Amino acid sequence: MHPDALRKLLDRLANGEVSVDDAVARLRSLPFEDIGFARLDHHRPLRCGFPEVVFGQGKTDDQVVDIFARLAAGGGNVLATRVSPCAGERIVTSVQDACYNSLARAAFVHRAPETPAAGLVAIVAAGTADLPVAEEARITAELMNQPVKTLYDVGVAGLHRLLAESETLREANVLVVVAGMEGALPSVVGGLVAAPVIAVPTSVGYGASLGGLAALLAMLNSCAAGVSVVNIDNGFGAGYQAALINRLASAPPGPGCPQKGATNEH
């Protein structure tokens, strides 16, 4: 159950609009729901601030659609990755407000909050062939209520295309940089910005790229400080991590904490 839905239920209980038995029945699926082939973690939004995400690869279309529909009934955002076109079409048909992005192979329901988040996540992709992974990262960050800007087809083979976007690069609190082939782009971006860079190697490239292994190793050996690396083609993991970083970077400071950009020097 989404935290907002839980608060509304408790408010209705406090106001006498629902009975204790009705509230217990609604809460019976917390913290998880056993549906035989899966145990859905409905408690995750309360613990982590974002619902459980469905990994569609390896599941049947029926399983993906069933899990997605049950999560959507909880009232919050829903995301499923690696979803086949057939399952995506069925989700859009059967679940209200559901969308399917065929490029990212992602199905989602985005119930936007009333107050937009602050800060900026930049999604940077080297080439058009890297867009499926970059789009997965974008959708993930946006579902976590983070403002996103995308810079696509700015790989190092034409460095002027990247340098033309220097202002946008410097605006971001965190950057997700997606590249295949030799995987050089995150190192270049890391040398241009003062923000964390999350590098995503893709499985794009000719034979010696070894399905993204060459890009992965290059990114792990980056000479630029501030570059971290997720697994090959893991746009979701990068988008999620970027959203968490932007949340923290954009949060107002607590008592006694310096403002962003301030120092403790006297």
C-alpha positions as semicolon CSV with decimal commas, in nm:
position;residue;x (nm);y (nm);z (nm)
1;M;0,000;0,000;0,000
2;H;0,129;0,345;-0,093
3;P;0,199;0,573;0,208
4;D;-0,059;0,829;0,089
5;A;-0,324;0,559;0,059
6;L;-0,235;0,432;0,407
7;R;-0,267;0,782;0,554
8;K;-0,607;0,828;0,392
9;L;-0,723;0,495;0,532
10;L;-0,608;0,587;0,884
11;D;-0,773;0,929;0,855
12;R;-1,100;0,765;0,752
13;L;-1,071;0,523;1,042
14;A;-1,009;0,810;1,287
15;N;-1,310;0,998;1,149
16;G;-1,534;0,692;1,178
17;E;-1,584;0,663;0,803
18;V;-1,463;0,301;0,801
19;S;-1,485;0,034;1,068
20;V;-1,192;-0,130;1,242
21;D;-1,278;-0,458;1,067
22;D;-1,273;-0,286;0,726
23;A;-0,938;-0,127;0,801
24;V;-0,794;-0,461;0,913
25;A;-0,916;-0,621;0,592
26;R;-0,744;-0,350;0,388
27;L;-0,421;-0,393;0,583
28;R;-0,422;-0,770;0,569
29;S;-0,190;-0,771;0,267
30;L;0,080;-0,584;0,462
31;P;0,367;-0,638;0,469
32;F;0,340;-0,882;0,174
33;E;0,082;-1,069;-0,032
34;D;0,137;-1,433;-0,123
35;I;-0,013;-1,508;-0,465
36;G;0,144;-1,849;-0,507
37;F;0,412;-1,780;-0,766
38;A;0,524;-1,453;-0,602
39;R;0,515;-1,267;-0,271
40;L;0,443;-0,902;-0,336
41;D;0,613;-0,661;-0,097
42;H;0,342;-0,400;-0,032
43;H;0,538;-0,261;0,262
44;R;0,833;-0,140;0,055
45;P;0,702;0,216;-0,008
46;L;0,688;0,266;0,370
47;R;1,043;0,140;0,417
48;C;1,217;0,268;0,106
49;G;0,997;0,543;-0,036
50;F;0,931;0,358;-0,363
51;P;0,723;0,048;-0,441
52;E;0,858;-0,291;-0,538
53;V;0,963;-0,301;-0,905
54;V;0,869;-0,592;-1,131
55;F;1,152;-0,749;-1,330
56;G;0,967;-0,894;-1,626
57;Q;1,244;-1,100;-1,784
58;G;1,202;-1,470;-1,707
59;K;0,837;-1,431;-1,601
60;T;0,541;-1,531;-1,816
61;D;0,321;-1,257;-1,956
62;D;0,038;-1,371;-1,727
63;Q;0,262;-1,340;-1,422
64;V;0,383;-0,993;-1,518
65;V;0,031;-0,865;-1,582
66;D;-0,105;-1,014;-1,259
67;I;0,175;-0,873;-1,041
68;F;0,152;-0,531;-1,207
69;A;-0,225;-0,510;-1,159
70;R;-0,204;-0,606;-0,790
71;L;0,066;-0,346;-0,723
72;A;-0,130;-0,079;-0,911
73;A;-0,433;-0,148;-0,691
74;G;-0,230;-0,017;-0,396
75;G;-0,267;0,338;-0,524
76;G;0,097;0,436;-0,588
77;N;0,335;0,439;-0,880
78;V;0,420;0,107;-1,043
79;L;0,717;0,011;-1,262
80;A;0,792;-0,309;-1,450
81;T;1,113;-0,347;-1,652
82;R;1,211;-0,589;-1,930
83;V;0,845;-0,627;-2,025
84;S;0,758;-0,794;-2,356
85;P;0,543;-0,599;-2,604
86;C;0,260;-0,850;-2,557
87;A;0,260;-0,811;-2,179
88;G;0,293;-0,434;-2,214
89;E;-0,013;-0,418;-2,439
90;R;-0,214;-0,627;-2,194
91;I;-0,110;-0,406;-1,901
92;V;-0,216;-0,090;-2,084
93;T;-0,551;-0,250;-2,168
94;S;-0,626;-0,385;-1,821
95;V;-0,476;-0,132;-1,579
96;Q;-0,608;0,223;-1,564
97;D;-0,350;0,497;-1,641
98;A;-0,082;0,240;-1,733
99;C;0,169;0,321;-2,007
100;Y;0,418;0,110;-2,200
101;N;0,744;0,246;-2,341
102;S;0,848;0,000;-2,609
103;L;1,198;0,147;-2,643
104;A;1,275;0,102;-2,272
105;R;1,060;-0,214;-2,250
106;A;0,904;-0,062;-1,939
107;A;0,543;-0,057;-1,822
108;F;0,446;0,197;-1,559
109;V;0,175;0,390;-1,381
110;H;0,282;0,742;-1,285
111;R;0,062;0,909;-1,028
112;A;0,244;1,239;-0,993
113;P;0,255;1,407;-0,650
114;E;0,110;1,754;-0,605
115;T;0,446;1,912;-0,517
116;P;0,720;1,872;-0,779
117;A;1,065;1,775;-0,656
118;A;1,364;2,008;-0,673
119;G;1,708;1,957;-0,823
120;L;1,794;1,787;-1,148
121;V;1,897;1,444;-1,273
122;A;2,072;1,442;-1,611
123;I;2,057;1,131;-1,829
124;V;2,341;1,133;-2,082
125;A;2,365;0,873;-2,359
126;A;2,656;0,822;-2,597
127;G;2,463;0,694;-2,899
128;T;2,115;0,619;-3,024
129;A;2,179;0,247;-2,974
130;D;2,214;0,317;-2,599
131;L;1,868;0,472;-2,571
132;P;1,681;0,165;-2,441
133;V;1,899;0,167;-2,129
134;A;1,894;0,547;-2,099
135;E;1,515;0,554;-2,127
136;E;1,484;0,290;-1,855
137;A;1,691;0,518;-1,630
138;R;1,482;0,823;-1,721
139;I;1,149;0,654;-1,652
140;T;1,276;0,523;-1,319
141;A;1,397;0,863;-1,199
142;E;1,078;1,037;-1,312
143;L;0,859;0,780;-1,136
144;M;1,054;0,866;-0,821
145;N;0,941;1,228;-0,871
146;Q;1,277;1,364;-0,984
147;P;1,311;1,633;-1,255
148;V;1,507;1,489;-1,547
149;K;1,684;1,632;-1,849
150;T;1,813;1,407;-2,125
151;L;2,118;1,459;-2,344
152;Y;2,124;1,191;-2,613
153;D;2,374;1,108;-2,887
154;V;2,661;1,304;-2,733
155;G;2,932;1,035;-2,744
156;V;3,305;1,099;-2,751
157;A;3,330;1,028;-3,125
158;G;3,194;1,383;-3,167
159;L;3,306;1,556;-2,850
160;H;3,177;1,897;-2,961
161;R;2,820;1,767;-2,921
162;L;2,884;1,703;-2,551
163;L;3,071;2,028;-2,487
164;A;2,781;2,223;-2,637
165;E;2,570;2,096;-2,344
166;S;2,820;2,195;-2,073
167;E;2,573;2,428;-1,900
168;T;2,311;2,155;-1,860
169;L;2,574;1,911;-1,738
170;R;2,674;2,152;-1,462
171;E;2,313;2,214;-1,356
172;A;2,257;1,854;-1,248
173;N;2,296;1,725;-0,893
174;V;2,375;1,381;-1,037
175;L;2,434;1,242;-1,386
176;V;2,361;0,900;-1,531
177;V;2,598;0,842;-1,822
178;V;2,517;0,553;-2,056
179;A;2,767;0,421;-2,311
180;G;2,868;0,106;-2,492
181;M;3,160;0,032;-2,725
182;E;3,473;0,146;-2,535
183;G;3,270;0,314;-2,257
184;A;3,475;0,635;-2,247
185;L;3,194;0,888;-2,201
186;P;3,159;0,872;-1,817
187;S;3,528;0,956;-1,771
188;V;3,491;1,261;-1,996
189;V;3,178;1,379;-1,816
190;G;3,341;1,314;-1,479
191;G;3,616;1,556;-1,576
192;L;3,365;1,832;-1,655
193;V;3,132;1,836;-1,354
194;A;3,140;1,860;-0,975
195;A;2,849;1,618;-0,928
196;P;2,840;1,237;-0,891
197;V;2,843;1,042;-1,217
198;I;2,674;0,702;-1,237
199;A;2,819;0,511;-1,532
200;V;2,608;0,252;-1,712
201;P;2,785;0,019;-1,957
202;T;2,564;-0,116;-2,233
203;S;2,595;-0,433;-2,436
204;V;2,628;-0,226;-2,755
205;G;2,940;-0,286;-2,962
206;Y;3,123;-0,520;-3,197
207;G;3,256;-0,863;-3,099
208;A;3,548;-0,757;-2,882
209;S;3,314;-0,547;-2,667
210;L;3,209;-0,887;-2,524
211;G;2,848;-0,791;-2,463
212;G;2,937;-0,480;-2,263
213;L;3,224;-0,627;-2,062
214;A;3,478;-0,398;-2,232
215;A;3,273;-0,089;-2,141
216;L;3,221;-0,218;-1,787
217;L;3,593;-0,267;-1,728
218;A;3,676;0,072;-1,881
219;M;3,428;0,244;-1,650
220;L;3,555;0,058;-1,344
221;N;3,904;0,182;-1,434
222;S;3,795;0,541;-1,493
223;C;4,061;0,801;-1,413
224;A;3,793;1,060;-1,331
225;A;3,703;1,100;-0,965
226;G;3,338;1,072;-0,864
227;V;3,243;0,801;-1,114
228;S;3,060;0,493;-0,986
229;V;2,942;0,203;-1,203
230;V;2,633;-0,018;-1,218
231;N;2,593;-0,346;-1,401
232;I;2,570;-0,386;-1,778
233;D;2,242;-0,248;-1,923
234;N;2,114;-0,167;-1,571
235;G;1,931;0,156;-1,649
236;F;1,687;0,092;-1,366
237;G;1,962;0,064;-1,105
238;A;2,127;0,384;-1,224
239;G;1,800;0,579;-1,237
240;Y;1,704;0,464;-0,889
241;Q;2,044;0,556;-0,743
242;A;2,037;0,895;-0,915
243;A;1,692;0,967;-0,774
244;L;1,808;0,889;-0,421
245;I;2,110;1,118;-0,461
246;N;1,898;1,403;-0,597
247;R;1,650;1,365;-0,311
248;L;1,928;1,408;-0,057
249;A;2,096;1,689;-0,250
250;S;1,768;1,881;-0,284
251;A;1,643;1,827;0,071
252;P;1,645;2,133;0,297
253;P;1,926;2,123;0,553
254;G;1,842;2,019;0,907
255;P;1,913;2,228;1,216
256;G;2,279;2,317;1,235
257;C;2,352;2,189;0,882
258;P;2,527;2,425;0,639
259;Q;2,345;2,537;0,327
260;K;2,447;2,382;-0,004
261;G;2,775;2,533;-0,114
262;A;2,856;2,667;0,233
263;T;3,168;2,575;0,426
264;N;3,258;2,554;0,790
265;E;3,557;2,783;0,750
266;H;3,580;3,098;0,964
